[in-house]
Amino acid sequence: MSVRFTKGAVLALVAGGMVSALPAQVVRGWDGKAPRMLVLTLRSAERNLGTQAAEQIRDRLSSTFSPTTLYQVPKNEINEVLKASGYQQDEPLSQNDARELGRQLRAEQYVAGTVKKEGESFVVEAVMHLVRDPSLAQPLQPASANRMGDAARAVALEVQAARKQLEFEQKCVNAAREKNWGQAKQFARDGIAAFERATIARTCLLNVLVEEKASEGDQLALAEEILKIDPRARRALAIAGDIYRKQGKTDDMIRAYTGLIAADPTNSRLVEDVTKAIAGAGNPRVALPIIRKAVDDNPGDPALLRTRWLVELAAREYKAGIATGEEMVALDTAMADTSYFIRQSAAYSTDSQPAKGAELLARGVQKFPDNAALQVVYGQSLRTAGQTQQALESIKKAIAMDPQVERGYASLAQLYMDSKQPDSAYMALVQADKGTDSTFVGPLALAFGNVRQKEATDTASFRSALTFLNMADVNAASPDNKLQAQFLIGATSLRFGQNLLQAATQGKDCSLLKQSRDLIAEAQINIPKGARFAPQQAGQLVQAAGQLSTFAEQQAKALKCGS
């Protein structure tokens, strides 16, 4: 039996196996007490530039801080763990992996970021993170210089200044644990005074305001203050987004929530929830420039690409979404999960490329042959392509896998109607009413009943139409649907009764006459009930029903049929 681990999981396992060895190591220059800092490979479009920049920053930090004040974990120690975990030593890490590496190497902070060449200058944009929670991050002022060493020196000086807030932030956290809100707020303010652009100390202050239930105005003001310094600050984005939502500021809410998922794209639950909120908002396109910039700033990040893909689809930017989806799975084949096949195929179909959508779904069911939901969507695409029999086989297969699969029996009912098998369609709706598809029963029964009543010419087809329409009445999805069902029950009963009345008169058949009179009476009850659906037609039909009722009574007397 084989076990498959993600890289992050491997790193954690390696960490678990190696931590116990650290105390026995003799680490030159480290006294065993000083806080430890990691400098990670920076992201860069240029090969090896990120590794070179990290080494230069590490050297400058070692020159700026004595090992007894802040110890810089050396490159070979970092690479030893990365190699054991299966990572490329020049590969930038995700936040989760950086945290695991930091824990393994007993670091308290780490520095990550990007480096690029602009003309003759090296431009470094670095961020200092706390290992205990990488979302607690301090952006450093961008450094630009013609020599990498000079840019690295500027980063080191920024780290030196930014760390002045940390002792006060820790005191703020400790006081907050004791629910000493006043003292916690003072420590946070001391941290801000020590470093004017402090985001980590401000985040502690924001958490205190939330815990002591300060006014939304005070919370939002501080959140916005943090976001001016760090537009990717997760805690500030989450709080600001929630407050904007409560205040009905939709565009601001979308900007905050999109920034949140751009900052944490590997949090799949967060991405799904926020994407749904964006899709339901009035102007989801507000989200697009934020997530696209995040992707541009982090090239080659499949989690961010997936987030952009979801946002583009939510914003109905289908062509862009299709292209992003294709790029995403080319970069990381694991991203081609069942959700990908379902969403991407829907995008193809909406973009007038149903054949490509069906082709993609066919690949999906080959990859995930036991996934009932995917089989249902595949069956629906086959129906759209006019392949009714193949669609029926796919839907039946899905139901066999999972009788409660969403849209299983609903799709089966539709396919039976397409195949001119109304009795089977009705039985499928009966099954749908017992499970997860119960919400589809009313609308489908109404649609089927409407089709059948238009086609009705004989007793069997009229009875079939009324069976569906009565089901629609009982399972109406809305008041308007109920009115329509009642009106159609009345109108269909009247036509059916009129046909039987004509047959009874010609054949002098009292049995048919009784059925006719019952149907006309049913029409006289239901047409007024549903009159608001079609007021003008309802009036005409009520009048016609009265005339037919009178005629039926006359015929009953003439044929001596009794009551």
Secondary structure by P-SEA (a helix, b strand, c coil): cbbbbcaaaaaaaaaaacccccccccccccccccbbbbbcbbbccccaaaaaaaaaaaaaaaaaccccccccccaaaaaaaaaaacccccccccaaaaaaaaaaacccbbbbbbbbbcccbbbbbbbbbbcccccccccccccccccaaaaaaaaaaaaaaaacaaaaaaaaaaaaaacaaaaaaaaaaaaaaaccccaaaaaaaaaaaaaacccaaaaaaaaaaaaaaccccaaaaaaaaaaaaaacaaaaaaaaaaaaaaacccaaaaaaaaaaaaaaccccccaaaaaaaaaaaccccaaaaaaaaaaaaaacaaaaaaaaaaaaaaaccccccaaaaaaaaaaaaaaccaaaaaaaaaaaaaaccccaaaaaaaaaaaaaacaaaaaaaaaaaaaaaccccccaaaaaaaaaaaaccaaaaaaaaaaaaacccccaaaaaaaaaaaaaaaacccaaaaaaaaaaaaaaaaacccaaaaaaaaaaaaaaaaaaaaaaaaaaaaaccaaaaaaaaaaaaaaaacccccccccaaaaaaaaaaaaaaaaaaaaaaaaacccc
